[in-house]
Amino acid sequence: MAIAFKLQEDFESGLGQLFSILSDVSSWVVFDRPRLISAKNGEVRLAFEDNSRAVISFEIIEGGVRANIVHELISDEAQVKAKQLYWSEVMAGMHRRLDRI
């Protein structure tokens, strides 16, 4: 049975900035970079080597933008913690980049 989890991260930036950084996977400062499936209609879709995938959608909030991430098709419960750690590293990198802008 495939497993999925959701997470949210708020950014004090514009939607265009965040969308462009999250869709530029080659610039992420993490070891395992997913393959970009699509970046259109306000969503970024990613595929990972382990056949899991993630969908990132965005919403405008007071003072910035919220990224909503759904990572799905995870093979087992043991991988969930690893994927959560992965996303916390990705989000920290996004904050470092956006804080400089």
N, CA, C and O of each residue as an XYZ file, in Angstrom:
404
protein
N       0.840     -1.189      0.000
C       0.000      0.000      0.000
C       0.881      1.246      0.000
O       1.789      1.372      0.822
N       0.615      2.144     -0.903
C       1.384      3.389     -0.996
C       0.945      4.354      0.100
O      -0.221      4.388      0.494
N       1.897      5.125      0.576
C       1.666      6.072      1.666
C       1.908      7.488      1.140
O       2.735      7.699      0.253
N       1.176      8.450      1.697
C       1.363      9.856      1.341
C       1.384     10.691      2.614
O       0.848     10.282      3.644
N       1.998     11.852      2.537
C       1.920     12.812      3.634
C       1.868     14.214      3.067
O       2.239     14.452      1.918
N       1.401     15.143      3.894
C       1.266     16.542      3.498
C       2.072     17.415      4.437
O       2.247     17.091      5.612
N       2.560     18.522      3.910
C       3.176     19.528      4.757
C       2.962     20.890      4.130
O       2.713     21.013      2.931
N       3.063     21.905      4.962
C       2.898     23.286      4.527
C       4.076     24.105      5.030
O       4.618     23.854      6.107
N       4.457     25.085      4.227
C       5.537     25.985      4.628
C       5.172     27.381      4.151
O       4.790     27.564      2.995
N       5.288     28.367      5.035
C       4.974     29.751      4.693
C       6.245     30.522      4.377
O       7.274     30.357      5.031
N       6.148     31.371      3.354
C       7.269     32.191      2.914
C       6.839     33.640      2.833
O       5.714     33.937      2.429
N       7.715     34.531      3.209
C       7.460     35.969      3.091
C       8.051     36.438      1.766
O       9.018     37.198      1.733
N       7.457     35.976      0.693
C       7.940     36.322     -0.644
C       6.748     36.402     -1.580
O       5.608     36.166     -1.182
N       7.029     36.736     -2.816
C       5.989     36.755     -3.822
C       5.767     35.370     -4.403
O       6.653     34.517     -4.356
N       4.594     35.156     -4.943
C       4.258     33.870     -5.545
C       5.204     33.539     -6.689
O       5.675     32.406     -6.789
N       5.487     34.497     -7.542
C       6.366     34.254     -8.689
C       7.754     33.805     -8.282
O       8.323     32.901     -8.894
N       8.305     34.434     -7.246
C       9.638     34.060     -6.764
C       9.653     32.617     -6.274
O      10.519     31.832     -6.659
N       8.695     32.276     -5.430
C       8.660     30.937     -4.847
C       8.403     29.886     -5.916
O       9.057     28.843     -5.936
N       7.457     30.155     -6.802
C       7.142     29.208     -7.873
C       8.371     28.962     -8.736
O       8.671     27.818     -9.080
N       9.072     30.011     -9.082
C      10.230     29.861     -9.950
C      11.359     29.097     -9.270
O      12.023     28.287     -9.919
N      11.593     29.329     -7.994
C      12.653     28.608     -7.273
C      12.284     27.142     -7.090
O      13.134     26.269     -7.269
N      11.029     26.852     -6.735
C      10.630     25.460     -6.529
C      10.541     24.678     -7.840
O      10.639     23.451     -7.826
N      10.362     25.349     -8.947
C      10.326     24.635    -10.218
C      11.715     24.516    -10.856
O      11.865     23.829    -11.866
N      12.726     25.171    -10.286
C      14.105     25.073    -10.770
C      14.864     24.042     -9.934
O      15.736     24.387     -9.137
N      14.519     22.789    -10.129
C      15.054     21.702     -9.314
C      16.577     21.618     -9.388
O      17.220     21.245     -8.407
N      17.153     21.956    -10.519
C      18.612     21.857    -10.669
C      19.362     22.792     -9.726
O      20.551     22.593     -9.476
N      18.684     23.803     -9.204
C      19.354     24.749     -8.305
C      19.168     24.403     -6.824
O      19.714     25.085     -5.957
N      18.408     23.357     -6.534
C      18.205     22.978     -5.132
C      19.521     22.485     -4.548
O      20.288     21.792     -5.216
N      19.771     22.849     -3.302
C      21.000     22.440     -2.628
C      20.702     21.225     -1.750
O      20.765     21.292     -0.522
N      20.376     20.117     -2.409
C      20.144     18.837     -1.737
C      20.768     17.751     -2.592
O      21.002     17.946     -3.785
N      21.036     16.616     -1.988
C      21.698     15.528     -2.691
C      20.778     14.875     -3.720
O      21.184     14.674     -4.865
N      19.573     14.547     -3.343
C      18.643     13.836     -4.210
C      17.674     14.826     -4.852
O      16.737     15.296     -4.207
N      17.905     15.136     -6.111
C      17.021     16.079     -6.802
C      15.993     15.308     -7.619
O      16.344     14.399     -8.371
N      14.737     15.668     -7.470
C      13.703     14.994     -8.261
C      13.718     15.488     -9.701
O      14.399     16.459    -10.034
N      12.967     14.813    -10.534
C      12.791     15.227    -11.923
C      11.527     16.073    -11.998
O      10.485     15.691    -11.465
N      11.617     17.198    -12.648
C      10.460     18.067    -12.828
C       9.549     17.461    -13.884
O       9.953     17.272    -15.031
N       8.321     17.161    -13.489
C       7.329     16.648    -14.440
C       6.638     17.816    -15.123
O       6.527     17.856    -16.348
N       6.171     18.775    -14.311
C       5.543     19.967    -14.886
C       5.527     21.097    -13.873
O       5.570     20.882    -12.662
N       5.464     22.297    -14.404
C       5.338     23.505    -13.588
C       4.370     24.418    -14.334
O       4.779     25.286    -15.104
N       3.092     24.205    -14.091
C       2.071     25.005    -14.769
C       0.794     25.008    -13.955
O       0.613     24.195    -13.048
N      -0.081     25.929    -14.290
C      -1.377     26.058    -13.617
C      -1.239     26.173    -12.103
O      -2.085     25.672    -11.361
N      -0.177     26.831    -11.643
C       0.004     27.059    -10.221
C       0.441     25.844     -9.428
O       0.311     25.827     -8.204
N       0.959     24.820    -10.108
C       1.437     23.616     -9.431
C       2.793     23.199     -9.981
O       3.095     23.390    -11.159
N       3.599     22.624     -9.096
C       4.859     22.011     -9.493
C       4.720     20.525     -9.195
O       4.403     20.138     -8.070
N       4.958     19.689    -10.207
C       4.872     18.233    -10.049
C       6.263     17.639    -10.241
O       6.961     17.943    -11.207
N       6.649     16.778     -9.288
C       7.991     16.209     -9.262
C       7.937     14.690     -9.166
O       7.028     14.132     -8.551
N       8.913     14.023     -9.777
C       9.048     12.566     -9.690
C      10.405     12.247     -9.070
O      11.404     12.899     -9.373
N      10.430     11.241     -8.202
C      11.651     10.844     -7.501
C      12.132      9.487     -7.989
O      11.357      8.712     -8.550
N      13.411      9.200     -7.775
C      14.024      7.933     -8.193
C      13.315      6.712     -7.623
O      13.299      5.658     -8.258
N      12.730      6.837     -6.438
C      12.061      5.700     -5.800
C      10.612      5.526     -6.277
O       9.839      4.777     -5.681
N      10.263      6.221     -7.348
C       8.922      6.187     -7.956
C       7.852      6.898     -7.134
O       6.664      6.786     -7.436
N       8.260      7.623     -6.101
C       7.292      8.466     -5.402
C       7.202      9.782     -6.169
O       8.017     10.056     -7.050
N       6.226     10.571     -5.831
C       6.088     11.869     -6.503
C       5.554     12.893     -5.523
O       5.018     12.552     -4.469
N       5.711     14.157     -5.892
C       5.238     15.255     -5.047
C       4.523     16.273     -5.915
O       4.896     16.516     -7.063
N       3.487     16.861     -5.337
C       2.755     17.943     -5.974
C       2.809     19.128     -5.025
O       2.425     19.018     -3.861
N       3.288     20.260     -5.524
C       3.374     21.470     -4.722
C       2.394     22.479     -5.296
O       2.472     22.839     -6.471
N       1.473     22.930     -4.458
C       0.536     23.978     -4.862
C       0.790     25.184     -3.956
O       1.495     25.083     -2.952
N       0.217     26.302     -4.318
C       0.513     27.547     -3.623
C      -0.769     28.284     -3.292
O      -1.760     28.192     -4.017
N      -0.737     29.014     -2.190
C      -1.843     29.906     -1.863
C      -1.278     31.192     -1.293
O      -0.289     31.194     -0.560
N      -1.931     32.276     -1.648
C      -1.536     33.589     -1.139
C      -2.072     33.715      0.274
O      -3.253     33.475      0.526
N      -1.201     34.093      1.192
C      -1.602     34.321      2.578
C      -1.177     35.737      2.957
O      -0.428     36.386      2.227
N      -1.654     36.202      4.086
C      -1.249     37.528      4.539
C       0.262     37.553      4.752
O       0.800     36.767      5.532
N       0.929     38.448      4.062
C       2.370     38.604      4.215
C       3.207     37.666      3.374
O       4.428     37.648      3.528
N       2.599     36.877      2.481
C       3.419     35.992      1.667
C       2.657     34.906      0.945
O       1.534     35.098      0.480
N       3.306     33.758      0.868
C       2.781     32.623      0.118
C       2.965     31.356      0.947
O       3.962     31.201      1.652
N       2.002     30.462      0.855
C       2.095     29.151      1.512
C       2.298     28.089      0.438
O       1.545     28.018     -0.533
N       3.319     27.271      0.626
C       3.545     26.115     -0.248
C       2.900     24.904      0.419
O       3.196     24.589      1.571
N       2.021     24.232     -0.312
C       1.368     23.008      0.153
C       1.961     21.842     -0.614
O       1.831     21.764     -1.836
N       2.609     20.940      0.098
C       3.305     19.824     -0.542
C       2.616     18.523     -0.167
O       2.391     18.241      1.010
N       2.287     17.742     -1.172
C       1.764     16.390     -0.968
C       2.770     15.452     -1.618
O       2.967     15.483     -2.833
N       3.403     14.620     -0.801
C       4.354     13.631     -1.311
C       3.655     12.283     -1.222
O       3.261     11.846     -0.141
N       3.505     11.627     -2.375
C       2.703     10.405     -2.432
C       3.463      9.263     -3.085
O       4.563      9.428     -3.613
N       2.834      8.104     -3.027
C       3.388      6.868     -3.583
C       4.676      6.445     -2.887
O       5.570      5.874     -3.512
N       4.764      6.731     -1.592
C       5.910      6.302     -0.791
C       5.692      4.827     -0.470
O       4.594      4.424     -0.087
N       6.734      4.033     -0.628
C       6.592      2.576     -0.562
C       6.277      2.020      0.827
O       5.505      1.069      0.950
N       6.866      2.605      1.876
C       6.591      2.079      3.216
C       6.757      3.166      4.277
O       7.302      4.240      4.025
N       6.273      2.847      5.454
C       6.260      3.805      6.557
C       7.660      4.284      6.928
O       7.829      5.427      7.352
N       8.661      3.427      6.773
C      10.037      3.791      7.117
C      10.546      4.932      6.235
O      11.385      5.715      6.679
N      10.066      5.043      5.017
C      10.504      6.087      4.108
C       9.882      7.450      4.402
O      10.408      8.477      3.975
N       8.767      7.462      5.129
C       8.081      8.726      5.412
C       8.990      9.674      6.184
O       9.097     10.848      5.830
N       9.640      9.187      7.223
C      10.513     10.042      8.029
C      11.661     10.593      7.178
O      12.024     11.763      7.300
N      12.223      9.755      6.328
C      13.316     10.207      5.455
C      12.830     11.295      4.498
O      13.541     12.271      4.258
N      11.632     11.135      3.955
C      11.079     12.143      3.037
C      10.747     13.433      3.785
O      10.929     14.524      3.244
N      10.266     13.320      5.017
C       9.985     14.523      5.804
C      11.274     15.284      6.078
O      11.291     16.512      5.995
N      12.339     14.587      6.400
C      13.641     15.220      6.609
C      14.121     15.865      5.311
O      14.637     16.983      5.326
N      13.956     15.175      4.210
C      14.327     15.713      2.907
C      13.622     17.041      2.651
O      14.266     18.019      2.270
N      12.302     17.085      2.857
C      11.547     18.312      2.604
C      11.922     19.420      3.570
O      11.887     20.592      3.196
N      12.283     19.084      4.810
C      12.705     20.139      5.735
C      14.011     20.760      5.248
O      14.215     21.963      5.408
N      14.899     19.959      4.657
C      16.136     20.494      4.089
C      15.848     21.354      2.863
O      16.438     22.422      2.701
N      14.951     20.899      2.007
C      14.584     21.681      0.823
C      13.989     23.027      1.237
O      14.361     24.068      0.696
N      13.063     23.001      2.200
C      12.409     24.239      2.639
C      13.413     25.189      3.294
O      13.328     26.401      3.098
N      14.360     24.657      4.064
C      15.395     25.505      4.669
C      16.211     26.187      3.572
O      16.543     27.367      3.684
N      16.530     25.446      2.514
C      17.256     26.031      1.391
C      16.452     27.110      0.687
O      17.002     28.128      0.268
N      15.145     26.888      0.556
C      14.279     27.894     -0.069
C      14.258     29.171      0.767
O      14.324     30.276      0.228
N      14.168     29.013      2.080
C      14.194     30.183      2.959
C      15.515     30.938      2.843
O      15.526     32.169      2.815
N      16.637     30.204      2.775
C      17.940     30.868      2.634
C      17.992     31.675      1.333
O      18.477     32.806      1.319
N      17.504     31.105      0.273
C      17.524     31.808     -1.020
C      16.575     33.007     -1.018
O      16.942     34.081     -1.495
N      15.398     32.843     -0.505
C      14.410     33.919     -0.539
C      14.743     35.015      0.444
O      14.403     36.174      0.206
N      15.398     34.684      1.539
C      15.772     35.702      2.510
C      16.818     36.659      1.948
O      16.935     37.791      2.416
N      17.582     36.214      0.944
C      18.595     37.053      0.316
C      17.987     38.034     -0.684
O      18.577     39.073     -0.978
N      16.833     37.707     -1.194
C      16.206     38.529     -2.248
C      15.672     39.812     -1.659
O      15.110     40.635     -2.381
